[in-house]
Amino acid sequence: MSSARLERWITRKFRLRHVELIAEVYDCRSVLKAAKRLNLSQPTVTKALQDIETTLNLPLFERSNRGLTPTPYGEIFARHAKIVLAQLRHAAEELEGLRAGYSGKVSVGTLLAASASILPDAIARLKKERPGVAISVAVGTYDILMPSLLAGDLDMVLGRLPEEGRRSELVYEEFYAEPVCLVTRRGHPLTRKRRLGLRDLVHEPWLMPLPETTLRRQIERAFVEAGAAVPKNVIESVSILTNRVLLRKSDCIGVMPYHVALDDVEHGLLAILPVRLKSIEGPVGAILRAPGELPPAARAFLECLRVAAQDVPRAKL
């Protein structure tokens, strides 16, 4: 048989049962033992082996009273047969891991409120339970993240849930209520004040979220409700790293979800100003296309988020 014909026969007519048969005969060195492992009769295995050798026009095994001995052709064929079977086993393991959520990928979009609180805890928990899962995190604002969620590029978006404009095709799951606080660097002159109101802070430099964010609209509304003008000296940023460093190195007043600021406050890097912003408290949670549409790994991650939310400390404002 020519090389082209041999390749054509293997690709078109060779079946998985042929692969299993050659591999078992090679391992057992006996048709009888191979037949028992394959749950076939001895004549069936004998005939199948003969048919394969006849079609290939190559002797795969030498017969003797002591059993079968693979020829050089048999060594090559059996080696490839075992590789094929191993690859199929690996495929089955990966498919099962994906089905059970022990592998796969989770793509998460995060807003400021969740990125420094429950998200790291949930990721650590998931990776401990399911190290084979890959996790991708995208940081942005609603106008950037929501189109990606609707298009299926993200499994979920975490952060402060919108007050208005919720879409009927999305599911909004609340985890906890998140207070908002005003923060400055440690030692800022304002930290020595016992009583402060928004009207006292109008002319201070501010570090605020972007105008299109819910939190920015809420803080501006709070100024209006307090009978004060909205601050004009404003830096706009949703970058956690930039905001933390800028607050520590300037006299800006920052607007942060309480649990985002908490770690820096506890480490003495930032201080919370004594300004009550009860009206700005809002729910933090996950936005999903539909829980039933989540792949197994994302469903497992959502459960980790729920557990992490239960451990969020109560605000002390």
Helices and strands as residue ranges (DSSP letters): H 3-12, H 16-28, H 31-38, H 42-56, E 61-64, E 67-70, H 72-100, E 104-110, H 112-115, H 118-129, E 133-139, H 142-151, E 156-160, E 171-178, E 180-185, G 189-192, G 198-200, E 206-208, H 214-225, E 234-236, H 240-248, E 253-257, H 258-266, E 270-272, G 278-280, E 282-288, G 291-293, H 296-310
